[in-house]
Amino acid sequence: MLLLTTFSSSTSSVRSFRIDKSFAEILHHEADRMGISINAMMNSILKQYTEFTRFQSKLDMIVINRSIFKNILRHLEEHQAYDLGLEMGKELPNDIILFWKKSITIDSVIEYIEKILCIYGRMGTYDEMTELNTRILVIRHRLGINGSKFLMGYLKSLFINMLGLDTDIQITDYSIKIQLQLENK
């Protein structure tokens, strides 16, 4: 029997349930390998399920190997990768965020970028910081310059079409930096 404790910002609850012995052995081995408790691992697995996996089929998402996507992008000219990103960023993120979060706000858009694109979609690693009146988002990826061009078009289109924000986006071969001007309060 595996005992599961779930945590939220203010409470936790204890749940126990039976799992197949082979699953328990795999979880134990992976938790040891990662240097975390089985409890922490189960919370991570359940968090991914509640934030993403349960919506994946409803959002009509598939998982593809990074090499496949990278090779598709490699066969495009840089301007074509950017134009494809612009086109894909018009409606797709809007539909996903509305279904997932039920409203379009700056916070739901940034959470979409962080969680759906980066953490669960594994397009890249996400980092952010706030400096004075600027919120800076950085995505590092392994898709090459056409991946940067595609993501630049996708994110530029996303911010313009969903929030009416024309953002400053800078790219390198393996990263995207987005600067959002925050309103003075």
Sequence and secondary structure as in RCSB ss.txt:
>XXXX:A:sequence
MLLLTTFSSSTSSVRSFRIDKSFAEILHHEADRMGISINAMMNSILKQYTEFTRFQSKLDMIVINRSIFKNILRH
LEEHQAYDLGLEMGKELPNDIILFWKKSITIDSVIEYIEKILCIYGRMGTYDEMTELNTRILVIRHRLGINGSKF
LMGYLKSLFINMLGLDTDIQITDYSIKIQLQLENK
>XXXX:A:secstr
 EEEEEE SS EEEEEE   HHHHHHHHHHHHHHTS HHHHHHHHHHHIIIIIHHHTTTT     HHHHHHHHHT
S HHHHHHHHHHHHHHHHHHHHHHHHSS  HHHHHHIIIIIIIIIT S EEEEEEETTEEEEEEE SSHHHHHHH
HHHHHHHHHHHHH    EEEEETTEEEEEEE    
